[in-house]
Amino acid sequence: MEEQVSNDKQQPRQVVVDERRCASCREWKPLGAFHRRSGGSGYRSKCKSCRSAARRARPVTPEGTKRCPSCSRVLEHARFYQRPDGSLHSWCADCEGEKKREQRAEGAGERARVAQELAQAVLVAGEKTCPRCDTLLPLDAFAPAAGRLDGRERRCRVCARLRSAELDPEDRGRAQEWEMRSRARKERFKELAARGRPGAPGVSEHEAWDKSGQASEGHAPPEIPE
């Protein structure tokens, strides 16, 4: 290692290092024996020889497979997401999905707090903006919605009717059929709740009944007591 110190007292002390120690073989080598990091911000901790040896020591994966660096599993290419240029993501789909679920869980509390504050602001103001016509309207201009925090639908009544009118006849019929089935299910579960049999909360109404109204396999509805 060479050290050069400037004799000019007005200039700061400058140290020039032209070699470094490899983190793998622990040998002092010139900087030319190390790869530069991406962006040119310094050199890598291991020398070129050690990095090449580590790459050669990796187990060879069969053709059509890829090793996930997160779970260390060798999986088929179909288990990896594909980029627009055709290359595969580094992590497998399972590991990427787990990472995204953890990220969503971390921000779930903050998102719920923000949504609650927005809903409270709407209730206090007594008006909200329709996202379709971008108009600030009183709450009476929105249909009731028990499942929303502010108790109102996202679109105003006029935009909701316009959207229904823009549907094709086939789509409009399917939407009306679904609306009738949804109302019938709500009335049935309301009746069950009034008789003390609200039904299993772990099974959604959509899973409990098929299109013909008969009980689907494995999801028998609760019997109504006489």
MONORSUL-V874689 format. One record per helix or strand of 3 or more residues. SS is the DSSP state (A for helix, B for strand). FROM is the first residue (numbers start at 1). TO is the last residue. If there is no record, write none. Layout:
BEGIN
{{SS & FROM & TO} {SS & FROM & TO}}
END
This chain:
BEGIN
{{B & 19 & 21} {B & 28 & 30} {A & 31 & 33} {B & 34 & 36} {A & 38 & 40} {B & 43 & 47} {A & 48 & 57} {B & 65 & 67} {B & 74 & 76} {A & 77 & 79} {A & 93 & 125} {B & 127 & 129} {B & 136 & 138} {A & 139 & 141} {A & 157 & 166} {A & 169 & 194} {A & 205 & 208}}
END
